[in-house]
């Protein structure tokens, strides 16, 4: 999805400060899978700025106590790695009750909505190194077709806090097991409060060019401010087949009941998120 043009000033792109502590809501101011397998928790970073979000102080008795700050890189994030992207068409009535920004509605054609999932291994060479499973929903903002992240899991606290604070992306903590070779990928996500989610993918056709794409997300920060998140990516694409499995009554069983209409591996990608 290409950015459809400029947004009015009231819906401006998030541009956080890059010096000193990052404010809680930046929008209001003047992301090659490794061979073998590994179960991962919080991971290291190749380059993290000494910035930190100051989480809102909480009242304890008569004293305000500030929760510990979690350092994360300022926007934009430049990341690299491997990912598998899948596009799904599912019945609109089967969608979980995901929150969407004010004024945004799912894009529904013939009673079906469009989901895009991303299994990503962010590797050394970018500002953070971590794993992620992200779900975006195709939505309409007025007459414009854009995407909005409705769920995401990561295995790094800095990626979690930074994604929520900078752009309003609803990231949660998860643990990933990944296994990949030059043509296939298997991944498993475990997270509190839901059955594990498993994904299997294999290449069918490698494409002889480097893919370049632009898109943007519409998100909403905790104070209701709308946040536009621009993204750019380039990488080596391959068409393939993917499949998700999980518990029959799990929140993401809507994916397990369908096959994606398209699955695409993007290896050795380089991406910029934010501006």
C-alpha positions as CSV (number, residue, x, y, z in Angstrom):
1,X,0.0,0.0,0.0
2,X,1.6,3.2,-1.1
3,X,1.0,6.4,0.9
4,X,-1.8,8.2,-0.8
5,X,-0.5,11.7,-0.3
6,X,-0.1,14.2,2.4
7,X,-2.3,14.2,5.5
8,X,-3.8,17.4,6.9
9,X,-1.8,19.0,9.6
10,X,-4.0,17.6,12.4
11,X,-2.9,14.1,11.4
12,X,0.8,14.8,10.9
13,X,3.6,12.3,10.8
14,X,5.1,11.4,14.2
15,X,8.4,13.2,14.5
16,X,9.9,12.6,17.9
17,X,12.7,14.6,19.5
18,X,16.1,12.9,19.2
19,X,17.9,14.7,22.0
20,X,17.3,14.1,25.7
21,X,14.5,12.0,27.0
22,X,11.9,11.0,24.4
23,X,8.5,12.5,25.4
24,X,5.7,10.1,26.2
25,X,3.6,11.1,23.1
26,X,6.0,12.3,20.3
27,X,3.1,13.0,17.9
28,X,1.9,15.9,20.1
29,X,5.1,17.9,20.0
30,X,5.6,21.7,17.9
31,X,11.5,-4.5,12.9
32,X,17.9,-13.6,6.8
33,X,16.3,-15.9,9.5
34,X,19.1,-17.8,11.0
35,X,19.8,-21.4,10.2
36,X,18.9,-23.9,12.9
37,X,16.5,-23.1,15.7
38,X,16.7,-21.0,18.8
39,X,14.3,-20.1,21.5
40,X,14.6,-16.4,22.2
41,X,13.9,-14.0,24.9
42,X,15.1,-10.3,25.2
43,X,18.1,-9.9,22.9
44,X,20.9,-7.5,22.3
45,X,21.2,-4.4,20.3
46,X,23.9,-3.3,17.9
47,X,23.2,0.4,18.3
48,X,20.8,1.9,20.8
49,X,20.7,5.7,21.5
50,X,20.9,6.8,25.1
51,X,17.3,7.9,25.0
52,X,14.5,6.8,27.4
53,X,10.8,7.2,27.7
54,X,9.7,8.5,31.1
55,X,6.6,6.4,32.0
56,X,3.9,8.3,33.7
57,X,4.4,8.8,37.5
58,X,2.2,6.8,39.8
59,X,0.9,8.0,43.1
60,X,2.0,5.9,46.0
61,X,0.8,7.3,49.3
62,X,1.8,11.0,49.2
63,X,4.7,10.5,46.8
64,X,4.8,10.2,43.0
65,X,7.0,7.3,42.0
66,X,8.2,7.0,38.4
67,X,8.5,3.6,36.9
68,X,11.9,2.7,35.5
69,X,12.6,4.1,32.1
70,X,13.3,1.6,29.2
71,X,15.9,2.9,26.7
72,X,15.0,2.6,23.0
73,X,16.3,4.2,19.8
74,X,14.7,7.4,18.6
75,X,12.7,7.5,15.4
76,X,13.4,6.5,12.6
77,X,14.4,2.9,13.2
78,X,16.7,1.5,10.5
79,X,16.6,-2.3,10.7
80,X,17.6,-5.3,8.6
81,X,16.9,-9.0,8.5
82,X,14.5,-11.6,7.0
83,X,10.7,-11.6,7.0
84,X,7.8,-13.6,5.6
85,X,4.7,-11.6,4.6
86,X,1.3,-13.2,4.1
87,X,-2.0,-11.6,2.9
88,X,-5.3,-13.1,4.1
89,X,-8.9,-12.5,3.1
90,X,-11.3,-13.4,6.0
91,X,-14.9,-12.8,6.7
92,X,-15.4,-9.5,8.4
93,X,-17.6,-11.0,11.1
94,X,-14.8,-13.4,12.0
95,X,-12.3,-10.6,12.9
96,X,-11.4,-10.4,16.6
97,X,-12.5,-7.2,18.5
98,X,-9.4,-5.3,17.7
99,X,-9.2,-1.6,18.5
100,X,-8.8,0.9,15.6
101,X,-8.0,4.6,15.6
102,X,-10.9,6.9,15.7
103,X,-12.4,7.5,12.3
104,X,-10.9,4.3,10.8
105,X,-12.9,1.4,9.6
106,X,-11.9,-2.0,8.1
107,X,-11.7,-2.2,4.3
108,X,-14.4,-4.8,3.5
109,X,-15.1,-6.1,-0.1
110,X,-17.7,-8.8,-0.6
111,X,-18.0,-9.2,3.2
112,X,-14.3,-10.0,3.5
113,X,-11.5,-8.0,5.2
114,X,-7.8,-8.1,4.4
115,X,-5.1,-8.9,6.9
116,X,-1.4,-8.8,6.4
117,X,0.9,-10.8,8.8
118,X,4.7,-10.4,9.2
119,X,7.0,-12.9,10.8
120,X,10.3,-11.0,11.2
121,X,13.8,-11.7,12.3
122,X,15.6,-8.4,12.8
123,X,19.3,-9.2,12.6
124,X,22.5,-7.4,13.6
125,X,23.2,-4.3,11.5
126,X,20.1,-2.4,12.5
127,X,19.3,-0.3,15.6
128,X,17.7,-3.4,17.4
129,X,18.0,-7.1,17.1
130,X,14.7,-9.0,17.9
131,X,11.9,-11.2,16.6
132,X,8.4,-10.1,15.9
133,X,5.0,-11.3,14.7
134,X,2.8,-8.4,13.6
135,X,-0.8,-8.3,12.2
136,X,-2.0,-5.3,10.2
137,X,-5.5,-4.7,9.0
138,X,-6.3,-2.9,5.7
139,X,-8.5,0.0,6.7
140,X,-10.1,3.1,5.2
141,X,-9.4,6.6,6.5
142,X,-11.9,8.7,4.6
143,X,-11.4,7.7,1.0
144,X,-7.8,6.5,1.6
145,X,-6.7,2.9,1.9
146,X,-4.0,2.3,4.5
147,X,-3.0,-0.2,7.1
148,X,-3.3,-0.3,10.9
149,X,-1.4,-2.6,13.2
150,X,-4.0,-4.4,15.4
151,X,-1.7,-6.9,17.2
152,X,2.0,-7.5,17.6
153,X,4.4,-9.6,19.7
154,X,8.2,-9.0,20.2
155,X,10.9,-10.6,22.3
156,X,12.7,-7.3,23.3
157,X,11.6,-4.8,25.9
158,X,13.1,-1.9,24.0
159,X,11.2,-2.8,20.8
160,X,8.0,-3.2,22.8
161,X,8.3,0.2,24.6
162,X,9.6,2.1,21.6
163,X,6.9,0.8,19.3
164,X,4.1,1.7,21.7
165,X,5.5,5.1,22.7
166,X,6.8,6.4,19.3
167,X,4.0,5.1,17.1
168,X,1.1,3.6,19.2
169,X,1.8,0.1,17.9
170,X,0.2,-2.4,20.4
171,X,3.2,-4.6,21.0
172,X,3.1,-7.3,23.6
173,X,5.9,-9.6,25.0
174,X,6.3,-13.0,23.4
175,X,8.9,-15.8,23.1
176,X,9.9,-17.1,19.6
177,X,11.4,-20.3,18.3
178,X,12.7,-20.0,14.7
179,X,14.0,-22.5,12.3
180,X,15.0,-21.6,8.7
181,X,17.1,-22.7,5.8
182,X,17.6,-21.0,2.4
183,X,14.1,-21.9,1.2
184,X,11.9,-22.5,4.2
185,X,10.9,-21.1,7.6
186,X,9.2,-22.5,10.7
187,X,8.3,-20.2,13.6
188,X,6.4,-20.6,16.8
189,X,5.2,-17.8,19.1
190,X,4.2,-18.4,22.8
191,X,2.7,-15.6,24.8
192,X,0.7,-15.2,28.0
193,X,-3.1,-15.7,27.7
194,X,-3.2,-17.6,24.4
195,X,-2.3,-20.9,22.8
196,X,1.0,-21.0,20.9
197,X,0.9,-19.9,17.2
198,X,2.9,-21.8,14.7
199,X,3.8,-20.8,11.1
200,X,5.3,-22.8,8.3
201,X,6.5,-21.4,4.9
202,X,8.5,-22.6,1.9
203,X,9.6,-21.0,-1.3
204,X,8.0,-21.8,-4.6
205,X,9.6,-19.1,-6.9
206,X,12.5,-16.8,-6.3
207,X,12.2,-13.5,-8.1
208,X,15.3,-12.1,-9.9
209,X,15.2,-8.6,-8.6
210,X,15.4,-6.6,-5.4
211,X,11.9,-5.5,-4.3
212,X,11.4,-1.9,-3.1
213,X,8.2,-0.7,-1.4
214,X,6.7,2.1,0.6
215,X,3.7,2.1,2.9
216,X,2.4,3.8,6.0
217,X,0.3,2.8,9.0
218,X,-2.3,4.8,10.9
219,X,-2.1,4.2,14.6
220,X,-3.5,6.0,17.7
221,X,-1.5,6.9,20.8
222,X,-2.9,6.5,24.3
223,X,-4.0,10.1,24.5
224,X,-6.1,9.7,21.3
225,X,-3.6,11.5,19.0
226,X,-3.5,9.9,15.5
227,X,-0.1,8.9,14.3
228,X,1.0,8.3,10.8
229,X,4.0,5.8,10.5
230,X,5.9,5.9,7.2
231,X,7.8,2.8,6.2
232,X,10.3,2.0,3.4
233,X,11.7,-1.5,2.6
234,X,13.9,-3.2,0.0
235,X,14.9,-6.9,-0.1
236,X,15.2,-10.1,-2.1
237,X,11.7,-11.5,-2.7
238,X,10.5,-15.1,-3.2
239,X,6.9,-16.3,-3.7
240,X,5.9,-19.2,-1.5
241,X,3.2,-21.0,0.5
242,X,2.5,-20.4,4.2
243,X,0.2,-21.8,6.8
244,X,-0.7,-20.9,10.4
245,X,-1.9,-23.3,13.1
246,X,-3.1,-22.6,16.6
247,X,-5.8,-23.7,19.1
248,X,-9.4,-24.0,17.7
249,X,-10.7,-21.3,20.1
250,X,-7.6,-19.2,20.1
251,X,-7.9,-15.5,19.3
252,X,-5.9,-16.0,16.1
253,X,-7.7,-19.1,15.0
254,X,-9.2,-17.0,12.2
255,X,-5.8,-17.4,10.5
256,X,-5.6,-21.1,11.1
257,X,-9.1,-21.5,9.4
258,X,-7.8,-19.9,6.2
259,X,-4.9,-20.2,3.8
260,X,-3.2,-16.9,2.8
261,X,-3.9,-15.7,-0.7
262,X,-0.2,-14.7,-1.0
263,X,2.9,-15.5,0.9
264,X,6.2,-13.7,0.2
265,X,9.6,-14.0,1.8
266,X,11.7,-10.9,1.8
267,X,15.3,-11.8,2.7
268,X,18.2,-9.6,3.5
269,X,15.8,-6.7,3.7
270,X,16.7,-3.2,4.8
271,X,13.9,-1.0,6.2
272,X,13.3,2.4,7.7
273,X,10.3,2.8,10.1
274,X,9.3,6.3,11.1
275,X,10.7,9.6,10.1
